[in-house]
Amino acid sequence: MHNPHPAQYARIPFTRSNGYLVRMFGHRDAAFFIESLLKMNAPDVHLIGNVPGWHGALMVSQPSVPGTHPDALANDEHPLWLLDFVPQPQVIVAHLRMPVFFVQNNGVIGLPLSRAAVGDTSSLRNADRPAPLGGGHSTQIRIAWPGYESWERQIQIRDQTRHRNEITLERFAKLVAGVVDRFLAHGAMVVTRDSAWRVGNGAITRNNVIIVGTVQVSAGGWMPILQILPLNPNGTPAHFYSS
């Protein structure tokens, strides 16, 4: 296939182009497609990249149908037709919210999981205020506990009233506690080689966990900040852990 010869353009064999067509069809079927489209053997088809104003585009210097209007002009004289694109990474900028801390009325930071998991959050400061979680109707609570597979559960962050109001801080604390408690119950049945973070009888249980708060890690996900208490009064200092 004719190359419009300017040095700044890249000449790329179709079979190694790795564009959407090759990724969608696979190499063999993509070759069948391009041969049917351009009436050429696939190994002979070379695409043209680095076309100004067409980031990631892969073009050809002859169309499949004569008389088709070109999409671009190389050096303002050589016509080019768009055939494919190389997929580009999609960068999504999430506007993360400030961490949410669970502070008790007496100033103590954090709620014991053993109480919060059974609904005892009456000591939470500002319990009736809306949880500052942003928009949306649901979010994911994610736990990445050392030695265990990632654990993720969805919670609803709007109430069941007609106006679908944001849930209160107290309700959010209870939901987070429930996710953490379910993870510990699940983890107790899983074998792990990380003895320092093992959960279950004789290891870390709900009685050793303080839910300090949560931190938003993505547009749709929060992770709990957990304080792990020593397993015995003379043990090592407590671990602080953002799962």
Stockholm file with secondary structure:
# STOCKHOLM 1.0

chainA/1-243         MHNPHPAQYARIPFTRSNGYLVRMFGHRDAAFFIESLLKMNAPDVHLIGNVPGWHGALMVSQPSVPGTHPDALANDEHPLWLLDFVPQPQVIVAHLRMPVFFVQNNGVIGLPLSRAAVGDTSSLRNADRPAPLGGGHSTQIRIAWPGYESWERQIQIRDQTRHRNEITLERFAKLVAGVVDRFLAHGAMVVTRDSAWRVGNGAITRNNVIIVGTVQVSAGGWMPILQILPLNPNGTPAHFYSS
#=GR chainA/1-243 SS CCCCCCTTSEEEEGGGCCCHHHHHHCHHHHHHHHHHHHSSCGGGCEEEECCTTCTTEEEESSCSSTTCCCSEEETTTEEEEEEEECCCCCCCCCCCCCCEECBBTTSCBSEEHHHHTTTCCTTBTTTTSBCCCCSSSEEEEEECCTTSCCEEEEEECBCSSTTCCBCBHHHHHHHHHHHHHHHHHHHTTSCCSCGGGCBSTTSBCGGGEEEEEEEEEETTEEEEEEEECCSSTTSCCCEEEEC
#=GC SS_cons         CCCCCCTTSEEEEGGGCCCHHHHHHCHHHHHHHHHHHHSSCGGGCEEEECCTTCTTEEEESSCSSTTCCCSEEETTTEEEEEEEECCCCCCCCCCCCCCEECBBTTSCBSEEHHHHTTTCCTTBTTTTSBCCCCSSSEEEEEECCTTSCCEEEEEECBCSSTTCCBCBHHHHHHHHHHHHHHHHHHHTTSCCSCGGGCBSTTSBCGGGEEEEEEEEEETTEEEEEEEECCSSTTSCCCEEEEC
//
